């Protein structure tokens, strides 16, 4: 969908507005290094502070984690916020409709689409679109400009049938071109409008996200401890055999695994 190009263009635009930015998320290290080098060489950097002061790019391969982000992305966000970065962009690995985990990590969830890729039909689907605060149709330039306008129109119509997931915000659909820079000013304005509307709600949203993260972490640690205990591992193997043979129900097997007998 042109994610890396968009993140680069939007990041530079933010730097020009006087923001300090951090880019975190899943994906190939080489891709991030190329992006980092292009950020350094772009003319916009001559008007910014040194790269080590203005931006930090942190590649975080997902390591097989579902949801499009790495397991410790939340920790990275907390760390760079404490370091003073006031804009953190979390880029997912790009696997489509399953990338909803990032919505539980961020203040604002942006869904990036490309015209001519069948995305006009995605507007009627539940899931990732219902979580988006802003839907952007990228590559709205050249031969794809007209197609992009149709995709925007389709998604605006689809969103009108979906109840907003935030009480303070109605999700928007915009077009832009990361290649030419067209529309980036509008994107920045929408992002600003979102955070202005969310001012009194972000603290509550973050508390809810922290509570959810705690539950997820407890499950991860409990599972890790279960597999690290030799006796529990042997028990799991026996229970799996009993379950496969139809000698025990799934629920009872799970209870025995947790009880250790």
N, C-alpha and C positions, 0 to 999 in steps of 0.2 A: 504493500500500500504506500510505499515511499516514506516509511516511518522515520528512517534515519535522516533523510533529507529534510523532512519537516521538523524534526527535533533540532537539527542544526540551525535551520532558518529561524525557528521560533526562539531558540536559545540566544542567538545573536540579537534578535529583535529585543528580547528582554534585557540583554546586557546594555543595549543602546538606551534603554529606559532607566538605566542606573541600578538594575537588579544584580545580585550575585546569585549565580545558579549552580546547581548540581544536577548531573544526569546519572541516574542509576537504573538498573534493570537487567533483564536477561538478554542473552544473545552472544554472538561470537566476539571474542576479545579483539580480533583483527579489525572487525567492522568498527568497533569503538575507537581503536587506535587511529584508523583512517579519519574518522570523524573528528577526533581530537586534533590531528594534524591540520585538517582543513579549517578548524576553528582558529588555530594559531595563525594560519597564513591569510585568512580573510582580512580585507582592509578594515572592516569594522573594529577589529581588535586594536588598531592603532589609536582609536579614540577611547579604549577601555583601559582598565588597570591591567597589571601583569596577569597572565593566565592562572598562576597559582593563587592569586587573590580574587579573581573574578569568577572562575568556574572550576569545577572539579568533575571529572568524568570517571565513573566507576563501573566497569563491566562486571556483571554478576550472572554467569551462566546458570540456567534454571536447575541443572543437575537432575533432571527428570521430574522435578516437582510439577504438579498440575496447576493450572490457573494462570500460567504465563509469566510468573515472577519467581525469583529465587526464594529459598526458605528464609533467609535472613535479610531480605530487603527491608523489612520494617526496622530492623536494628540499624541498618545503614542510614535510613531516613532520619531516625532519631539522632544519630551521630552527627550528620552534616547540618541538621537544624541547630544542634548545640554549638557547632563550629561557626555559626553565623550566616549560613546561606539562607536567603529568604525566598528562593524559588527552587523547588526540587521537582525535576521531571523524571517520572518512572516510566521507562519504556518496556513494554512486554515483548515476549519473544516472537509474537506474530503467528498464533495458531488458530485465530478465528473466534468462534462463538464461545469457546470454553474459557476465555481469558477474563474471568469475572473476579478473580481473587484480588486484583489490583484495586477494585472499588472499595475494598475493606481496608486499604492502606493509605488512601489519599483523600484530600479534601474535595477535589474535583476530578471527575472521571470523564476523559475525552476519548471518543471513539473516532478513529480515522478510517475513512473509506476511500476507495479509488473508483472513478467512473469507468464504466465499461467492463466491470469485473463481476457482474451479476448481483451487485450489492443492492440494486433497486428493489429486489425481492426480500431483502433481509428486514425491511422496515415492518413487515407484518409478523415477524418472529418475536416471541418473548425471550427474555434472557438478557443478553448483553446490552441490547438497545434500551431496555427498560431501566438499566442502571446508569446510562450515559447522561451526563449533565450538558454536554456539548457534542454534537456530531459534526465532524468536518469532512467535507468531500475534497480531497486533495487532487492535485494534478489538473486543476481547472484552468488549463491553458491550451493554446494551439487547437489541434483537431478535437481535443477532448472537452473543450470549453462548453459547448452546447450540451453534450452528454452530461457533464457535471451539473448543469442547471436543472436538467430533468431529474437527476438523482436527488438533488436538494429538494425539489418540489415533491417528489414521491415520499421522501422521508418526513418532510413537514406534514404531509397529509396523514402518514401513518402515525406520527407522534400525536396528532390531534385525537386519536382514538385510544391513546394510552394515558392512564392516570399518572401524573408526575410523582416520582418517588420521594421528592422533597417538598415540604409544605411551603417553602420560601422561594422556590425556583421552578420555572417552566423550561424544560430542556429546549435548546435551540439547534438549528441546522444551518450551517454556513458553508460556503465554498471558498477555497483558497488555492494558491499555487506556491508551494515551497520553492519551486525552481525560479520563478520570476519575482516572488515576493508579494504578488497581488493578493489582497485579502488579509494579510497578516495584521494590518492595523485593526481591522474589524475583529479578528480573532482575539487580539489583545484587549480590545474594548469589552468583548463579551466575557472574557476571563475576569477582567476588573469588575464588571457588573455583577458577576456571580459572587465574588468574594465580598463585595459591598452588601449584597442581599443576605449573605451567609454570616455576617459579622456576629450576630447574636446566637447563632446556631452551631458554629463550628466546635465549640467546647463540648457541647452535648454529643455531637457526632463523633468526636474523637474518643470520648468516654465509652460510647457504645462499641467503637472499633477495638478499644483496648480490652473490654470485657470479652468480646468475641475472640480476640487473639489469645487471651488467657486460656479460654476453653480449648482452643486448638492446640496450644502448647502443652496443656495437661495431657491431652490425648496422645500427642507425639511422644512425650516423655514416658507415659505409661506403656505405650507400645514398645519403645526402645528398651525399657527395663524388662519387659516380658521376654523379648527376644534375647536379651543379654544373660538371663538366668538359665543355666543348663537344665535344671529340673523343669522349669516352665517350658523350655523348648521341647524337651522330651514329652511332656504332657501334651503340648500342642500337636506333636506328631501323632501321638496315640489318638487324640480327639479327632484329628483330621481323618484318620483311618476309620474310626467309628462312624463319623459323619458320612463318609463316602460309602460305607457299607449299609447305611440306613439304620444303624443301631442307636442313634441319638439324634435329637432335634438340634437345629442350629442354635436356638436360644439356650438350651441346656448346655451345649458344648461351650458356648461363649461364657456362660456363668461359671462353669467348672474351670475354664482357663483363667478367669479372673480370681477365683477362689483358691486356685492352686491345688485342686484335688480331683 
